[in-house]
Amino acid sequence: MTKYKTIFAGLDGYEKGGVEVINDDPKNYVFSNIFEVASKAKPWEKVAVAKNQEYVLEVIRAEGTSSWRVTPHDEFAMVVDGEVVIDLLDPEHPLVDPSASGSIALSGEPKGTVMGKVIARRGHLALLPAGRCYRMRAEKPSVVLLQTVSGPDTVERWSEICQKY
Amino acid sequence: MTTSPIQLGDVPNEHGYRPFTLGGFRFERDEHFVHVQWPTGRHVTAAEPFLKAMMRDVAWNFFYGTVNFDSVIGTLNHYGNVDLFAGRFNEEYRKAELDHSENFPHDEIKETFQAILNDWVNEDFDPFAAPMETGSAYGEKSGNNSRAVTRTRVAAKRMVGLPDDEPLRSDESGYPVNRAFLDVDLDEPVVEVVKGYENEVSAFNFFGYLSRSDVTWNPSVVSVCRDSLMCPTTEEFILPIIHGNDRVEWFLQLSDEIIWEVEDRESGKPRAKVVMKAGDCAAMPADIRHQGYSPKRSMLLVWENNSPDLPGMIARGEAPTVPVTF
């Protein structure tokens, strides 16, 4: 029986594919590699790698401790490289308008009730629940893919991250 | 053209298979082939790819946009009603005026397709399975595989694994790890929950969950952020349909490699080849059709926007063709 090897990638190693044009503009495919994006990002920068109207998938280079954030809607964090601890907190008072879009950074430590924590490694998906606060910690450079709505600190730099020719 | 009454199966032919009629279309199969007839033409195709394509069309409720079974036959979803067409997206059929299209209420065409699958899929054949994991689609009629052809597509309301949502997979629930993913780490995340927050503090091994998928080319909803749906799927061999986009769709290759052949949605003329390796992320524009080739079973994240506003925007021609310009 064939012994299969599943190929994942990470900051330490990735092999990029690409768009081979026949009769098209490669920019139409908005092609990037999330580990290449993370390798060039600042810690906790939220770089959009996919966008569909207001929705985005963001790549976050997790390194050290993030600020606390609050999200008006559910977000989902997939650790795609390394290990990330996610602390969750139920704020004493609502900190965000539920109709807003995208999580926002908070200054300082919010007051509230500890909800628990998740220690997630490569391939793990965690819920960041609506109306709650979260903070991420990573001892070593790690990468998170965030399913969310474009927010005030979503970074879009398509020209820098995507295949153009 | 408007709909005509359907006929769900006549008397079986000499091979044991029933013919089906939907409006002006007639479907028949023999040991090897499916024969489709319409008022201006006819088409013959191998039974296996036809049944695999029809299976996806039914399971996905006709999906987003066009589901081309091949270069001739397919469906176009108008969300509530569906066009069944022959040659509609084939330039030469259109030039020769051999193309034909009829519109049917969603439930009517779905009922017909489901009846065809119930009758034409034999007991050893699973249209969702990889080629090396199923029996043959060919030969005389031999029983049926209702368990396979009536599978329910996983569609989480919030996130898989939450209380009252879609369950996780395990050996005990009938989802062993696939032969191609035996090396995938199955350790679960550490989740420490303070009492009272069980519905909110939750995480699971997403790659482990995918390694236990028993189907190929069948995106299922795993997490929901308003109308944003993460729809991962495991892929092996060839996508059984050629998907014509009516909206932008995104792919993120989580493991291994898929090669996408991209053609113009209307004419079928080649436009690009998109090679995606682990970590690669790419959009499929809203004016193309695409078909994927996965040499080894791979993990693909399909990311969709299920906004109820989109069908109206598409119908009015207001939906963007590309997601961003730069």
Chai-1 contact restraints between the chains, C-beta under 6 A:
chainA,res_idxA,chainB,res_idxB,connection_type,confidence,min_distance_angstrom,max_distance_angstrom,comment,restraint_id
A,Y4,B,A180,contact,1.0,0.0,6.0,A-B,restraint_1
A,T6,B,F181,contact,1.0,0.0,6.0,A-B,restraint_2
A,T6,B,D183,contact,1.0,0.0,6.0,A-B,restraint_3
A,T6,B,V184,contact,1.0,0.0,6.0,A-B,restraint_4
A,T6,B,S255,contact,1.0,0.0,6.0,A-B,restraint_5
A,I7,B,S255,contact,1.0,0.0,6.0,A-B,restraint_6
A,I7,B,D256,contact,1.0,0.0,6.0,A-B,restraint_7
A,I7,B,A278,contact,1.0,0.0,6.0,A-B,restraint_8
A,F8,B,S255,contact,1.0,0.0,6.0,A-B,restraint_9
A,F8,B,A278,contact,1.0,0.0,6.0,A-B,restraint_10
A,A9,B,A278,contact,1.0,0.0,6.0,A-B,restraint_11
A,A9,B,G279,contact,1.0,0.0,6.0,A-B,restraint_12
A,Y14,B,G279,contact,1.0,0.0,6.0,A-B,restraint_13
A,E15,B,K277,contact,1.0,0.0,6.0,A-B,restraint_14
A,G17,B,V275,contact,1.0,0.0,6.0,A-B,restraint_15
A,G17,B,M276,contact,1.0,0.0,6.0,A-B,restraint_16
A,G17,B,K277,contact,1.0,0.0,6.0,A-B,restraint_17
A,G17,B,D280,contact,1.0,0.0,6.0,A-B,restraint_18
A,G18,B,V275,contact,1.0,0.0,6.0,A-B,restraint_19
A,V19,B,A272,contact,1.0,0.0,6.0,A-B,restraint_20
A,V19,B,V274,contact,1.0,0.0,6.0,A-B,restraint_21
A,E20,B,K273,contact,1.0,0.0,6.0,A-B,restraint_22
A,V21,B,A272,contact,1.0,0.0,6.0,A-B,restraint_23
A,I22,B,P270,contact,1.0,0.0,6.0,A-B,restraint_24
A,I22,B,R271,contact,1.0,0.0,6.0,A-B,restraint_25
A,I22,B,A272,contact,1.0,0.0,6.0,A-B,restraint_26
A,N23,B,R271,contact,1.0,0.0,6.0,A-B,restraint_27
A,D24,B,R271,contact,1.0,0.0,6.0,A-B,restraint_28
A,D24,B,A272,contact,1.0,0.0,6.0,A-B,restraint_29
A,N28,B,P285,contact,1.0,0.0,6.0,A-B,restraint_30
A,N28,B,V322,contact,1.0,0.0,6.0,A-B,restraint_31
A,Y29,B,V274,contact,1.0,0.0,6.0,A-B,restraint_32
A,Y29,B,A282,contact,1.0,0.0,6.0,A-B,restraint_33
A,Y29,B,A283,contact,1.0,0.0,6.0,A-B,restraint_34
A,V30,B,A283,contact,1.0,0.0,6.0,A-B,restraint_35
A,V30,B,P323,contact,1.0,0.0,6.0,A-B,restraint_36
A,V30,B,V324,contact,1.0,0.0,6.0,A-B,restraint_37
A,F31,B,A282,contact,1.0,0.0,6.0,A-B,restraint_38
A,S32,B,C281,contact,1.0,0.0,6.0,A-B,restraint_39
A,N33,B,G279,contact,1.0,0.0,6.0,A-B,restraint_40
A,N33,B,D280,contact,1.0,0.0,6.0,A-B,restraint_41
A,I34,B,G279,contact,1.0,0.0,6.0,A-B,restraint_42
A,I34,B,C281,contact,1.0,0.0,6.0,A-B,restraint_43
A,F35,B,G279,contact,1.0,0.0,6.0,A-B,restraint_44
A,V49,B,C281,contact,1.0,0.0,6.0,A-B,restraint_45
A,A50,B,W250,contact,1.0,0.0,6.0,A-B,restraint_46
A,A50,B,C281,contact,1.0,0.0,6.0,A-B,restraint_47
A,K51,B,P323,contact,1.0,0.0,6.0,A-B,restraint_48
A,K51,B,V324,contact,1.0,0.0,6.0,A-B,restraint_49
A,N52,B,V248,contact,1.0,0.0,6.0,A-B,restraint_50
A,N52,B,N305,contact,1.0,0.0,6.0,A-B,restraint_51
A,N52,B,P323,contact,1.0,0.0,6.0,A-B,restraint_52
A,Y55,B,S228,contact,1.0,0.0,6.0,A-B,restraint_53
A,Y55,B,N305,contact,1.0,0.0,6.0,A-B,restraint_54
A,H73,B,R226,contact,1.0,0.0,6.0,A-B,restraint_55
A,D74,B,C225,contact,1.0,0.0,6.0,A-B,restraint_56
A,F76,B,S223,contact,1.0,0.0,6.0,A-B,restraint_57
A,L88,B,V201,contact,1.0,0.0,6.0,A-B,restraint_58
A,V114,B,V194,contact,1.0,0.0,6.0,A-B,restraint_59
A,M115,B,V194,contact,1.0,0.0,6.0,A-B,restraint_60
A,M115,B,Y197,contact,1.0,0.0,6.0,A-B,restraint_61
A,M115,B,V201,contact,1.0,0.0,6.0,A-B,restraint_62
A,G116,B,E192,contact,1.0,0.0,6.0,A-B,restraint_63
A,G116,B,V193,contact,1.0,0.0,6.0,A-B,restraint_64
A,G116,B,V194,contact,1.0,0.0,6.0,A-B,restraint_65
A,G116,B,Y197,contact,1.0,0.0,6.0,A-B,restraint_66
A,G116,B,V201,contact,1.0,0.0,6.0,A-B,restraint_67
A,K117,B,E192,contact,1.0,0.0,6.0,A-B,restraint_68
A,V118,B,P189,contact,1.0,0.0,6.0,A-B,restraint_69
A,V118,B,V191,contact,1.0,0.0,6.0,A-B,restraint_70
A,V118,B,A203,contact,1.0,0.0,6.0,A-B,restraint_71
A,I119,B,V190,contact,1.0,0.0,6.0,A-B,restraint_72
A,A120,B,P189,contact,1.0,0.0,6.0,A-B,restraint_73
A,A120,B,A203,contact,1.0,0.0,6.0,A-B,restraint_74
A,G123,B,N205,contact,1.0,0.0,6.0,A-B,restraint_75
A,G123,B,F206,contact,1.0,0.0,6.0,A-B,restraint_76
A,G123,B,F207,contact,1.0,0.0,6.0,A-B,restraint_77
A,H124,B,P189,contact,1.0,0.0,6.0,A-B,restraint_78
A,H124,B,A203,contact,1.0,0.0,6.0,A-B,restraint_79
A,H124,B,N205,contact,1.0,0.0,6.0,A-B,restraint_80
A,L125,B,F206,contact,1.0,0.0,6.0,A-B,restraint_81
A,A126,B,A203,contact,1.0,0.0,6.0,A-B,restraint_82
A,L127,B,M159,contact,1.0,0.0,6.0,A-B,restraint_83
A,L127,B,S202,contact,1.0,0.0,6.0,A-B,restraint_84
A,P129,B,E200,contact,1.0,0.0,6.0,A-B,restraint_85
A,Q147,B,C225,contact,1.0,0.0,6.0,A-B,restraint_86
A,Q147,B,M230,contact,1.0,0.0,6.0,A-B,restraint_87
A,W158,B,V324,contact,1.0,0.0,6.0,A-B,restraint_88
A,W158,B,F326,contact,1.0,0.0,6.0,A-B,restraint_89
A,S159,B,F326,contact,1.0,0.0,6.0,A-B,restraint_90
